[in-house]
Amino acid sequence: MRWGRLLGVLVVLPCLLVALAVFGRAAWRSEQYFHYPKPAAVLPADFASAREVTLRTEDGVELRGWYVPSRNKAAWVLAHGLSQTRMDLVPEARVLRDAGYGVLLFDLRAHGQSGGETSTWGDQERLDVRAALEFVRTQPDVDPARVGALGFSIGSAAVAEVAAKDEKVAAVVLLSPFNTLWLAAAYDFRRFGVVTQTGALIPFWRRGIQLEQVRTIDAVDHIRPRPLLVIAGTEESGQPLLDELFAHVGPYAQTWRIPGASHGNFAATAPEEYPRRLRAFADGALKPGPAVEAAAVEATPAVKAPGKKKAPKAPVKKPSRRTKAGATER
């Protein structure tokens, strides 16, 4: 019996130590996602019309950004991904700005020049997106009924969650979205199953991030029937998860898998088709409503063609007379 117990200890103890080491390594690697540089944003030379703005969220976080005024009474809010800044969505902003839309680019909490202690992968970022939408809707150059939201990665999670509850979000673009926050946090740590996946979630639990509250695959159902565009690359991590999401939204959303694209930077991979599709979706989704179109027609004065004379009236044809036999006399 003693030899059996000793043998059991000699077998089990190394296994426990290995499991603990794997668990700790997964937790350490996951922790690195919360530590990244925060470069200052530099306004591109072709964004001279943009102005610096400061937003404040419901929980008191100060967000910094740029706002480009609208020329067509419609606008877009753009939310970037993890470890990025507003600069990473400048290509999308250019496409929309050139089409006449107002654009709000801003740094999410704990990114760039915004306040906040930590990223929450789309959980508290929902408050950031709400603040951004409220700001844009109050701008004098914008029709509040024609404001859309675009998000990339964790920004797409926040946008989807907000749009699901806020019916005033007129259109939604999700770039490289994930199905659920739990899967996004644990997917790359699935090799050793529950040991590594649990370790990967420790940094999230430690920060109080509500993993179960961020579920893009459920939120999208509450966006319909509003216009929804979902784009991802064929080389992104988690293709089986993207397959599931794309199949889920396929019946009611526009979708596109960009061949050869990885996580983001779509403008570089598809420099012609990506801007074309993005603008086409925006134009179709945020076109003026019937009341706006009627007002525009009514405000346009009728212009008479110069020098055009009225056409002479056609002679009135006399009614025919019928004989008693019913024949017509001419």
Summary of the structure (lengths in Angstrom):
residues: 330
radius of gyration: 29.2
end to end distance: 130.5
largest distance: 133.4
contacts: 1026
relative contact order: 0.11
helix: 43%
strand: 15%
